């Protein structure tokens, strides 16, 4: 991670204050970067949150929910493609708030309804998980 160095253009008596302000701004920037790194959700987990909602609204006839389902589906497809291109798999263990058993019906629904998603699920799911999805 490249550090941002902020230099304020002051001279003479204000140098000390300027250095303190620069140091404070640099510290705040550093903490912001650390927070962002710590709180970013990896795509292998983000897709699980998307499938969680999608599986409950996929068949909704309410316009707002139907649009959310379409958006979630597109997000899921993009994320699965990204994971597939990097030879990465879904990480169910990193999402303890929702057990894998609760998410599998959503992946089964997606696999059975959308043939264009099968190759992405084949590439991003562990064999034992994929067997459950296909059954």
Secondary structure, DSSP 8 states (H G I E B T S, - for coil): -----------GGGHHHHHHHHHHHHHHHHHHHHHHHHH---HHHHHHHHHHHHHHHTT--SHHHHHHHHHHHHHHHHHHHHHHHTT----GGG-TTS-HHHHHHHHHHHHHH-HHHHHHHHHHS-HHHHHHHH-
